Amino acid sequence: ARVHGEMATHGVDHFFLLLAAFAALGFGVERLFWMVSGGVRRWIIASPMNTPGERLRAMFARFGFGSSWVAAFALGTVGAFLAFDWPPALRDALLRLLVAIVMVRMAMVSGRLLFAPGAERFRMLPLDTAEAWFWHRRLVLNVAWFAFIYAVIEWLIAQGVEEGVWRLVAYVLSLVQLALIMEMVWRRPGTRNEHYKSVGWLLTVAFVVLLLARVVGAFAVFWLGALVLGVYGIMRLVNAIAIHLQRTPGAPADEPVVPSVQAAAVVRAIRLVLIIAAGVVLVRNMGIDVAELMRGGSVSVLVLRGLFSVIVIALFADLVWFVFKAMIERRLAEVQATADGDSDSSHAGQATRLRTVLPIVRNVSFVTLAVIAVLTALSALGVDIAPMVAGAGVVGIAVGFGAQTLVKDIVSGVFFLFDDAFRVGEYIQSGSYKGTVESFSLRSVRLRHHRGPVYTVPFGELGAVQNMSRDWVIDKLAIGITYDSDLEKARKLIKKIGQDLAADEEMGPNILEPLKMQGVEQFGDFAIQIRMKMMTRPGEQFVIRRKAYAAIKTAFDANGIKFAFPTVQVAGGTDNAVAAAAQNMLDASKAAAPV
């Protein structure tokens, strides 16, 4: 009614002239911005996307450019408001229309930032092009309808329409909004399995309950549900973006990613800010004065303040823990890459030591941080923690006397680590236990026997430890040749075999000193025992030994050097005597064979 009255007063031509000026200035300034920003657009398009930092920089440059483009339009329209004398009703209506237009266009900018349907290299989420277009269109459509509801309801209120009428209009339009959301939920990309249906029904029920709570006036339920859904959805989105940005360009979506410290800090900081902001919004919409909550007052206010403090402490501890955990996991990944890719590096020993110590540091840090967080939370709730700390000391002493074996295991483990007695991946033997070290806990070490069984051995039971994986190993070999063999020829052949093995591309790097003949070990009953030796890297001697034996057999056969072996000669005997002698030799060989 007010707009019609102003049109009658000022004339229709005046109204259309003002509207034309509004649109012309808005789109004119926007076009001017587009013309002068060509260099920025070209720089963004040519931006490198090789590292997470470069990808993040380019994506936010696109967002900044899009936001500036929208801001140029808004600036032009605001200039129209300042340049002309506007009728109040028309000015209010156009201001609400401007807000709605800016909301829709910012949704388009955000959609291009997140989904980049027309530029895959700038995409911040692991989506194909069809999925990107789906989510971009649904985002813009839902925001556009929400902006339309906002503009209509605000205009009705400004026109003086009764509250019951504009609320009815709002509920009807909200039903359309709900239908748009349900269409997005049930047509979203993904495999149509039971999980897909379960998520669809869960979201459907949640949005219907939110709408009903809004209609019946249960604002506490509405705001609580809306904030929980909003925070959860935003955090899922932030986590997906963080993982995708750290993934190598062109890598599959299921490739595991080691989180960087910066990403962990940013993600958890966003989570902390979101939850605190959601809590403040919830408290304000429940009619609680935040200033009064901070000052104190009634018992209920004190309880709410204590709970809020506990939540903040838990979130801060969560932030610290995940940043520290990301630092350790990142370092472990670097150490693993060093150990796998550079076995000759001088840092290999340090790398294996870090692989041993860092998991223990991570576990101890988690326990320490959890204890500090719990004590701080109890203090925030008004609990006097000084007696608890003192009591914990007394209880700790009592437990120490009652659990001496446990204390012995833990202390022994600490000294084993300080002495660097063994590391993860090394083969050790202690008493009747032997195997490859797989992992540690505070009180025990886990050993994998070379035949498969796993031993969990408390540190206190280890005693003296024989480490078979450090630095080098000397392997000695012995063979028997006949008395008529040429020892000098045998020495030269063995030396040549050692040189050939050292020159082998596969085995050469693992041979520290080549195979050579040391000389005659002893004169046996039927053979000359000659001794050989070589120095290899730990664990590699077995393969090299098998290759050496095979090469020695081939070379000796080709050069007339015979291997000695026992024979039985029966002089002047009958066939029965020969058979009896053969049976005796067979029985003797069976008795000497290992069980």
C-alpha positions as CSV (number, residue, x, y, z in Angstrom):
1,A,0.0,0.0,0.0
2,R,2.8,2.4,0.8
3,V,4.6,1.7,-2.5
4,H,1.4,2.2,-4.4
5,G,0.8,5.5,-2.6
6,E,4.3,6.7,-3.4
7,M,3.9,5.7,-7.0
8,A,0.8,7.8,-7.2
9,T,2.5,10.7,-5.6
10,H,5.8,10.7,-7.6
11,G,4.6,9.1,-10.8
12,V,5.3,5.8,-12.4
13,D,8.0,7.3,-14.7
14,H,9.9,8.5,-11.7
15,F,9.8,5.0,-10.2
16,F,11.1,3.3,-13.3
17,L,13.8,6.0,-13.7
18,L,15.1,5.3,-10.2
19,L,15.0,1.5,-10.8
20,A,16.9,2.0,-14.0
21,A,19.5,4.1,-12.2
22,F,19.7,1.4,-9.5
23,A,20.4,-1.3,-12.1
24,A,22.6,0.8,-14.3
25,L,25.0,1.9,-11.6
26,G,25.2,-1.6,-10.1
27,F,26.0,-3.4,-13.3
28,G,28.1,-0.5,-14.6
29,V,30.5,-0.5,-11.7
30,E,30.6,-4.3,-11.9
31,R,31.5,-4.2,-15.6
32,L,34.2,-1.6,-14.8
33,F,35.7,-3.8,-12.2
34,W,35.7,-6.7,-14.7
35,M,37.6,-4.6,-17.3
36,V,40.3,-3.3,-15.0
37,S,40.9,-6.7,-13.3
38,G,42.0,-8.6,-16.4
39,G,45.5,-9.0,-15.1
40,V,44.3,-10.5,-11.9
41,R,42.1,-13.0,-13.7
42,R,45.0,-14.1,-15.9
43,W,47.3,-14.4,-12.8
44,I,44.7,-16.6,-11.1
45,I,44.2,-18.8,-14.1
46,A,48.0,-19.3,-14.5
47,S,48.6,-19.9,-10.8
48,P,50.6,-23.1,-10.0
49,M,48.7,-25.9,-8.1
50,N,51.5,-28.2,-7.1
51,T,51.6,-27.8,-3.3
52,P,48.8,-27.5,-0.8
53,G,49.9,-23.9,-0.1
54,E,49.8,-23.0,-3.8
55,R,46.3,-24.6,-4.2
56,L,44.9,-22.8,-1.2
57,R,46.4,-19.5,-2.3
58,A,44.9,-19.8,-5.8
59,M,41.5,-20.9,-4.5
60,F,41.2,-18.0,-2.1
61,A,42.4,-15.7,-4.8
62,R,39.4,-16.9,-6.8
63,F,37.1,-16.3,-3.8
64,G,38.5,-12.9,-3.2
65,F,38.1,-11.9,-6.9
66,G,34.5,-13.2,-6.9
67,S,33.6,-11.4,-3.7
68,S,35.1,-8.2,-5.0
69,W,33.1,-8.6,-8.2
70,V,29.9,-8.9,-6.1
71,A,31.0,-6.0,-3.9
72,A,31.5,-3.8,-7.0
73,F,27.8,-4.4,-7.9
74,A,26.7,-3.6,-4.3
75,L,28.9,-0.5,-4.3
76,G,27.3,0.7,-7.5
77,T,23.8,0.2,-6.2
78,V,24.6,1.9,-2.9
79,G,25.9,4.8,-5.0
80,A,22.5,5.0,-6.6
81,F,20.9,5.3,-3.2
82,L,23.2,8.1,-2.3
83,A,22.9,10.0,-5.6
84,F,19.1,10.2,-5.8
85,D,16.2,11.1,-3.5
86,W,14.3,7.9,-3.0
87,P,10.8,7.4,-1.7
88,P,11.0,5.6,1.7
89,A,8.9,2.6,0.8
90,L,10.7,2.0,-2.5
91,R,14.1,2.5,-0.8
92,D,13.3,-0.1,1.9
93,A,12.0,-2.6,-0.7
94,L,15.1,-2.2,-2.9
95,L,17.5,-2.5,0.0
96,R,15.9,-5.8,0.9
97,L,16.1,-6.8,-2.8
98,L,19.8,-5.8,-2.8
99,V,20.5,-8.0,0.3
100,A,18.8,-10.9,-1.4
101,I,20.7,-10.4,-4.6
102,V,24.0,-10.2,-2.7
103,M,23.2,-13.4,-0.8
104,V,22.5,-15.3,-4.1
105,R,25.6,-14.0,-5.8
106,M,27.8,-14.8,-2.8
107,A,26.3,-18.3,-2.9
108,M,27.4,-18.6,-6.5
109,V,30.9,-17.4,-5.6
110,S,31.1,-19.9,-2.7
111,G,29.9,-22.7,-5.0
112,R,32.6,-21.8,-7.5
113,L,35.2,-21.8,-4.7
114,L,34.1,-25.2,-3.2
115,F,32.9,-27.1,-6.3
116,A,34.5,-25.3,-9.2
117,P,32.2,-27.1,-11.7
118,G,33.9,-25.4,-14.7
119,A,37.5,-25.6,-13.5
120,E,38.5,-29.0,-12.0
121,R,42.0,-27.9,-11.1
122,F,40.6,-25.3,-8.6
123,R,38.1,-27.8,-7.0
124,M,38.4,-27.9,-3.2
125,L,36.5,-31.2,-2.8
126,P,37.1,-34.7,-4.3
127,L,34.2,-34.6,-6.8
128,D,33.8,-35.3,-10.5
129,T,32.3,-32.7,-12.8
130,A,28.8,-34.0,-12.6
131,E,28.8,-34.1,-8.8
132,A,30.3,-30.6,-8.7
133,W,27.5,-29.2,-10.9
134,F,24.9,-30.9,-8.8
135,W,26.0,-29.5,-5.5
136,H,26.7,-26.0,-7.0
137,R,23.2,-25.8,-8.5
138,R,21.5,-27.0,-5.3
139,L,23.5,-24.6,-3.2
140,V,22.5,-21.6,-5.3
141,L,18.9,-22.8,-5.6
142,N,18.4,-23.2,-1.9
143,V,20.1,-19.9,-1.0
144,A,18.1,-18.1,-3.7
145,W,14.8,-19.4,-2.3
146,F,15.9,-18.5,1.3
147,A,16.8,-15.0,0.0
148,F,13.4,-14.8,-1.6
149,I,11.7,-15.7,1.6
150,Y,13.7,-13.1,3.5
151,A,12.9,-10.4,1.0
152,V,9.2,-11.2,0.9
153,I,8.7,-11.5,4.7
154,E,10.7,-8.3,5.4
155,W,8.7,-6.4,2.7
156,L,5.4,-7.7,4.2
157,I,6.5,-6.6,7.7
158,A,7.5,-3.2,6.3
159,Q,4.1,-2.8,4.7
160,G,2.4,-3.3,8.0
161,V,0.8,-6.7,7.3
162,E,-0.6,-8.5,10.3
163,E,1.8,-10.9,12.1
164,G,-0.5,-13.9,11.6
165,V,-0.6,-13.3,7.8
166,W,3.1,-12.9,7.2
167,R,3.9,-15.9,9.5
168,L,1.5,-18.0,7.4
169,V,3.2,-16.9,4.3
170,A,6.6,-17.7,5.9
171,Y,5.5,-21.2,6.8
172,V,4.1,-21.9,3.3
173,L,7.3,-20.7,1.7
174,S,9.4,-22.7,4.3
175,L,7.5,-25.8,3.1
176,V,8.8,-25.2,-0.4
177,Q,12.3,-24.7,1.1
178,L,12.0,-28.1,2.9
179,A,10.9,-29.7,-0.4
180,L,14.0,-28.3,-2.1
181,I,16.2,-29.6,0.7
182,M,14.6,-33.0,0.5
183,E,15.1,-33.2,-3.3
184,M,18.8,-32.4,-2.7
185,V,19.1,-35.1,0.0
186,W,17.4,-37.9,-1.9
187,R,19.0,-37.1,-5.3
188,R,22.5,-36.5,-4.0
189,P,25.3,-38.3,-5.9
190,G,26.4,-41.6,-4.3
191,T,25.9,-45.3,-4.3
192,R,22.3,-46.2,-3.6
193,N,22.9,-48.6,-0.7
194,E,21.6,-49.0,2.8
195,H,23.9,-46.4,4.2
196,Y,22.7,-43.9,1.6
197,K,19.1,-44.6,2.5
198,S,19.8,-44.4,6.3
199,V,21.5,-41.0,5.9
200,G,18.6,-39.8,3.7
201,W,16.0,-40.7,6.3
202,L,18.0,-39.3,9.1
203,L,18.4,-35.9,7.4
204,T,14.7,-36.0,6.4
205,V,13.5,-36.5,10.0
206,A,16.0,-33.9,11.3
207,F,14.8,-31.1,8.9
208,V,11.1,-32.0,9.4
209,V,11.6,-31.8,13.2
210,L,13.4,-28.4,12.8
211,L,10.5,-27.0,10.8
212,L,7.9,-28.3,13.3
213,A,9.9,-26.9,16.2
214,R,10.0,-23.5,14.4
215,V,6.2,-23.6,13.8
216,V,5.2,-24.5,17.3
217,G,7.6,-22.1,18.9
218,A,10.1,-24.6,20.4
219,F,13.0,-22.2,19.7
220,A,15.4,-24.0,22.0
221,V,14.9,-27.2,20.1
222,F,15.1,-25.4,16.8
223,W,18.3,-23.6,17.5
224,L,20.0,-26.6,19.1
225,G,19.2,-28.9,16.2
226,A,20.1,-26.2,13.6
227,L,23.4,-25.5,15.3
228,V,24.3,-29.1,15.7
229,L,23.5,-29.9,12.0
230,G,25.3,-26.7,10.9
231,V,28.5,-27.3,12.9
232,Y,28.6,-31.0,12.0
233,G,28.1,-30.3,8.3
234,I,30.7,-27.5,8.2
235,M,33.3,-29.6,10.0
236,R,32.7,-32.5,7.6
237,L,33.2,-30.0,4.8
238,V,36.4,-28.5,6.3
239,N,37.9,-32.0,6.9
240,A,37.2,-33.0,3.3
241,I,38.8,-29.8,2.0
242,A,41.9,-30.2,4.2
243,I,42.4,-33.8,3.1
244,H,41.8,-33.0,-0.6
245,L,44.2,-30.0,-0.6
246,Q,47.0,-32.1,0.9
247,R,46.6,-34.9,-1.7
248,T,48.9,-35.0,-4.7
249,P,47.3,-33.5,-7.8
250,G,45.8,-36.4,-9.9
251,A,46.0,-38.9,-7.1
252,P,43.0,-41.2,-6.4
253,A,40.5,-40.0,-3.8
254,D,41.2,-43.0,-1.6
255,E,44.9,-42.3,-1.3
256,P,45.9,-42.0,2.4
257,V,47.1,-38.6,3.4
258,V,49.4,-37.7,6.2
259,P,48.0,-34.5,7.8
260,S,50.3,-31.5,8.0
261,V,50.7,-29.6,11.2
262,Q,49.2,-26.5,9.7
263,A,46.2,-28.4,8.4
264,A,45.6,-30.0,11.7
265,A,45.9,-26.7,13.5
266,V,43.6,-24.9,11.1
267,V,40.9,-27.6,11.1
268,R,40.8,-27.9,14.9
269,A,40.9,-24.1,15.4
270,I,37.9,-23.8,13.1
271,R,36.2,-26.5,15.1
272,L,36.9,-24.7,18.3
273,V,35.6,-21.3,17.0
274,L,32.5,-22.9,15.5
275,I,31.5,-24.7,18.6
276,I,32.1,-21.7,20.8
277,A,30.2,-19.5,18.4
278,A,27.3,-22.0,18.3
279,G,27.2,-22.1,22.1
280,V,27.0,-18.3,22.3
281,V,24.2,-18.2,19.6
282,L,22.3,-20.9,21.5
283,V,22.6,-19.2,24.8
284,R,21.5,-15.8,23.4
285,N,18.5,-17.4,21.6
286,M,17.5,-19.1,24.8
287,G,17.2,-15.7,26.5
288,I,20.3,-16.0,28.7
289,D,22.4,-12.9,29.1
290,V,26.0,-13.7,28.2
291,A,27.4,-10.9,30.3
292,E,25.5,-12.2,33.3
293,L,26.7,-15.7,32.6
294,M,30.3,-14.4,32.7
295,R,29.7,-12.5,36.0
296,G,28.0,-15.4,37.9
297,G,24.8,-15.3,39.8
298,S,22.3,-18.1,40.5
299,V,23.2,-21.8,40.8
300,S,21.8,-22.5,37.3
301,V,24.0,-19.8,35.8
302,L,27.0,-21.0,37.6
303,V,26.4,-24.6,36.4
304,L,26.0,-23.3,32.8
305,R,29.2,-21.3,33.1
306,G,31.0,-24.3,34.4
307,L,29.8,-26.5,31.6
308,F,30.7,-23.9,29.1
309,S,34.2,-23.7,30.6
310,V,34.5,-27.5,30.5
311,I,33.6,-27.6,26.8
312,V,36.1,-24.9,26.0
313,I,38.8,-26.7,27.9
314,A,38.0,-30.0,26.1
315,L,38.1,-28.3,22.7
316,F,41.4,-26.6,23.5
317,A,42.9,-29.9,24.7
318,D,41.6,-31.5,21.5
319,L,43.3,-28.7,19.4
320,V,46.6,-29.2,21.2
321,W,46.5,-33.0,21.0
322,F,45.7,-33.1,17.3
323,V,48.4,-30.6,16.4
324,F,50.9,-32.5,18.5
325,K,49.7,-35.8,17.0
326,A,50.0,-34.4,13.5
327,M,53.6,-33.3,14.2
328,I,54.5,-36.8,15.3
329,E,52.7,-38.6,12.4
330,R,54.3,-36.2,9.9
331,R,57.7,-36.9,11.4
332,L,57.0,-40.7,11.4
333,A,56.1,-40.5,7.7
334,E,59.3,-38.6,6.9
335,V,61.3,-41.2,8.9
336,Q,59.6,-44.1,7.1
337,A,60.3,-42.5,3.7
338,T,64.0,-42.0,4.7
339,A,64.3,-45.6,5.9
340,D,62.6,-47.0,2.8
341,G,64.3,-44.9,0.2
342,D,67.9,-44.4,1.5
343,S,69.3,-47.4,3.3
344,D,72.8,-46.0,2.9
345,S,72.0,-42.6,4.5
346,S,74.0,-41.6,7.6
347,H,70.6,-40.7,9.1
348,A,69.2,-44.2,8.8
349,G,70.1,-45.0,12.4
350,Q,68.5,-41.8,13.7
351,A,65.4,-42.6,11.6
352,T,64.9,-46.0,13.1
353,R,65.5,-44.6,16.6
354,L,62.8,-42.0,16.0
355,R,60.4,-44.8,14.7
356,T,60.9,-46.5,18.0
357,V,60.7,-43.5,20.4
358,L,58.0,-41.3,18.7
359,P,55.0,-43.7,19.2
360,I,55.8,-43.9,22.9
361,V,56.1,-40.1,23.2
362,R,52.8,-39.8,21.5
363,N,51.1,-42.2,24.0
364,V,52.7,-40.6,27.0
365,S,51.7,-37.1,25.7
366,F,48.1,-38.1,25.3
367,V,47.9,-39.5,28.8
368,T,49.5,-36.3,30.2
369,L,47.3,-34.0,28.3
370,A,44.2,-35.9,29.2
371,V,45.1,-35.7,32.9
372,I,45.8,-32.0,32.7
373,A,42.5,-31.4,30.9
374,V,40.5,-33.4,33.4
375,L,42.0,-31.6,36.4
376,T,41.5,-28.2,34.7
377,A,37.9,-29.0,33.9
378,L,37.2,-30.1,37.5
379,S,38.8,-26.9,38.7
380,A,36.5,-24.9,36.4
381,L,33.5,-26.7,37.9
382,G,34.6,-25.5,41.3
383,V,36.2,-28.7,42.6
384,D,39.3,-28.2,44.8
385,I,41.9,-30.3,43.0
386,A,44.7,-29.8,45.5
387,P,43.6,-32.6,47.8
388,M,43.1,-34.8,44.7
389,V,46.7,-34.2,43.5
390,A,48.1,-34.9,47.0
391,G,45.9,-38.0,47.3
392,A,47.1,-39.1,43.9
393,G,50.7,-38.9,45.1
394,V,49.9,-41.1,48.1
395,V,48.0,-43.6,46.0
396,G,50.8,-43.6,43.5
397,I,53.3,-44.5,46.2
398,A,51.0,-47.3,47.4
399,V,50.5,-48.6,43.9
400,G,54.3,-48.5,43.4
401,F,54.9,-50.8,46.3
402,G,52.1,-53.1,45.3
403,A,53.0,-53.3,41.6
404,Q,56.7,-53.5,41.8
405,T,56.8,-55.8,38.7
406,L,54.9,-53.2,36.7
407,V,57.2,-50.4,37.9
408,K,60.2,-52.6,37.1
409,D,59.0,-53.2,33.5
410,I,58.3,-49.5,32.9
411,V,61.7,-48.3,34.3
412,S,63.6,-51.1,32.4
413,G,61.9,-50.0,29.2
414,V,62.9,-46.4,29.8
415,F,66.6,-47.4,30.2
416,F,66.4,-49.8,27.2
417,L,65.3,-46.8,25.2
418,F,68.0,-44.5,26.6
419,D,70.6,-47.1,25.9
420,D,69.3,-47.5,22.3
421,A,69.4,-51.3,22.8
422,F,67.0,-52.0,20.0
423,R,64.6,-50.2,17.6
424,V,61.5,-51.0,15.6
425,G,62.4,-53.3,12.7
426,E,65.5,-54.8,14.3
427,Y,65.9,-58.5,15.0
428,I,66.9,-59.3,18.6
429,Q,67.3,-62.2,20.9
430,S,67.0,-62.3,24.7
431,G,67.0,-65.7,26.4
432,S,64.4,-67.9,24.8
433,Y,62.8,-64.9,23.0
434,K,63.8,-63.8,19.6
435,G,62.2,-62.0,16.7
436,T,61.8,-58.7,14.9
437,V,60.7,-55.7,17.1
438,E,57.3,-54.7,15.9
439,S,56.1,-52.2,18.5
440,F,56.4,-50.9,22.1
441,S,54.1,-50.1,24.9
442,L,55.0,-48.6,28.3
443,R,55.8,-51.9,29.8
444,S,56.5,-54.4,27.0
445,V,58.0,-55.0,23.6
446,R,56.3,-57.0,20.8
447,L,58.5,-59.5,18.9
448,R,57.6,-61.2,15.7
449,H,59.4,-64.6,15.4
450,H,60.7,-65.3,11.9
451,R,58.3,-68.3,11.7
452,G,55.3,-66.1,12.6
453,P,54.5,-66.3,16.3
454,V,54.3,-63.1,18.3
455,Y,55.9,-62.6,21.7
456,T,54.8,-59.8,24.0
457,V,57.7,-59.6,26.5
458,P,57.8,-57.3,29.5
459,F,60.9,-55.2,29.6
460,G,61.8,-56.5,33.0
461,E,62.2,-60.0,31.6
462,L,64.5,-59.2,28.7
463,G,67.8,-59.0,30.6
464,A,70.8,-59.1,28.2
465,V,69.7,-58.3,24.6
466,Q,71.6,-59.6,21.5
467,N,70.9,-57.2,18.6
468,M,71.4,-58.9,15.3
469,S,70.6,-55.9,13.1
470,R,73.2,-53.3,13.8
471,D,75.9,-52.1,11.4
472,W,77.3,-55.3,9.9
473,V,77.5,-59.1,10.3
474,I,80.4,-61.5,9.4
475,D,79.2,-64.7,7.8
476,K,81.6,-67.7,7.8
477,L,81.3,-70.5,5.4
478,A,83.0,-73.9,5.3
479,I,83.2,-76.6,2.6
480,G,85.2,-79.8,2.2
481,I,87.2,-80.7,-0.9
482,T,89.3,-83.7,-1.7
483,Y,92.9,-84.1,-0.8
484,D,94.0,-84.0,-4.5
485,S,92.4,-80.6,-5.1
486,D,94.5,-77.5,-6.0
487,L,94.1,-75.1,-3.1
488,E,95.5,-72.1,-4.9
489,K,93.0,-72.6,-7.7
490,A,90.2,-72.9,-5.2
491,R,91.4,-69.6,-3.5
492,K,91.4,-67.8,-6.8
493,L,88.0,-69.1,-7.8
494,I,86.4,-68.1,-4.5
495,K,88.0,-64.6,-4.8
496,K,86.6,-64.2,-8.3
497,I,83.1,-65.3,-7.0
498,G,83.3,-62.7,-4.2
499,Q,84.2,-60.0,-6.7
500,D,81.3,-61.0,-9.0
501,L,78.8,-60.9,-6.1
502,A,80.1,-57.5,-5.0
503,A,79.6,-56.2,-8.6
504,D,76.0,-57.5,-8.7
505,E,73.5,-54.7,-8.9
506,E,71.1,-56.4,-6.5
507,M,73.5,-57.8,-3.9
508,G,76.5,-55.6,-4.2
509,P,75.2,-52.7,-2.1
510,N,74.6,-55.2,0.8
511,I,78.2,-56.6,0.7
512,L,80.6,-54.6,2.8
513,E,83.6,-57.0,2.4
514,P,83.5,-59.5,-0.5
515,L,83.7,-63.3,-0.1
516,K,87.3,-64.6,0.3
517,M,89.0,-67.8,1.3
518,Q,90.8,-67.6,4.7
519,G,92.7,-70.8,4.3
520,V,92.6,-74.4,5.5
521,E,90.5,-74.9,8.6
522,Q,91.5,-78.5,9.3
523,F,92.4,-81.9,7.7
524,G,89.4,-84.2,8.1
525,D,89.1,-88.0,7.7
526,F,88.0,-87.7,4.1
527,A,88.2,-83.9,3.2
528,I,90.2,-80.7,3.5
529,Q,88.0,-78.2,5.3
530,I,88.5,-74.7,3.9
531,R,87.1,-71.6,5.6
532,M,85.6,-68.5,3.9
533,K,84.1,-65.3,5.2
534,M,82.3,-62.1,4.0
535,M,80.9,-59.0,5.7
536,T,77.4,-58.0,4.8
537,R,74.6,-55.8,6.1
538,P,72.5,-57.4,8.8
539,G,69.9,-59.8,7.5
540,E,71.3,-59.9,4.0
541,Q,73.8,-62.6,4.6
542,F,71.4,-65.5,4.0
543,V,70.5,-64.6,0.4
544,I,74.2,-63.8,-0.4
545,R,75.3,-67.1,1.2
546,R,72.9,-69.1,-1.0
547,K,74.1,-67.3,-4.1
548,A,77.8,-67.9,-3.1
549,Y,77.3,-71.7,-2.5
550,A,75.6,-72.1,-5.9
551,A,78.4,-70.1,-7.7
552,I,81.1,-72.2,-5.9
553,K,79.5,-75.4,-6.9
554,T,79.4,-74.3,-10.5
555,A,82.9,-73.0,-10.6
556,F,84.5,-76.0,-8.8
557,D,82.8,-78.4,-11.2
558,A,84.0,-76.5,-14.2
559,N,87.6,-76.5,-12.9
560,G,88.0,-80.0,-11.7
561,I,87.8,-79.3,-8.0
562,K,85.9,-82.1,-6.3
563,F,83.8,-81.9,-3.1
564,A,84.7,-84.6,-0.6
565,F,82.0,-86.8,0.9
566,P,82.2,-90.0,3.0
567,T,82.2,-93.4,1.2
568,V,82.1,-97.0,2.4
569,Q,84.4,-99.7,1.0
570,V,84.0,-103.3,2.1
571,A,87.0,-105.5,1.1
572,G,86.6,-109.2,0.6
573,G,83.0,-109.3,1.8
574,T,79.9,-111.0,0.5
575,D,76.8,-109.3,-0.7
576,N,75.3,-109.7,2.8
577,A,78.3,-107.9,4.3
578,V,78.0,-105.0,1.8
579,A,74.3,-104.7,2.6
580,A,74.9,-104.7,6.4
581,A,77.6,-102.0,6.0
582,A,75.2,-99.9,4.0
583,Q,72.5,-100.3,6.5
584,N,74.8,-99.3,9.3
585,M,75.8,-96.1,7.5
586,L,72.1,-95.4,6.9
587,D,71.3,-95.8,10.6
588,A,74.2,-93.6,11.5
589,S,73.0,-90.8,9.2
590,K,69.5,-91.0,10.5
591,A,70.8,-90.7,14.1
592,A,72.8,-87.7,13.3
593,A,70.0,-85.9,11.4
594,P,68.3,-83.1,13.3
595,V,64.8,-83.8,14.6
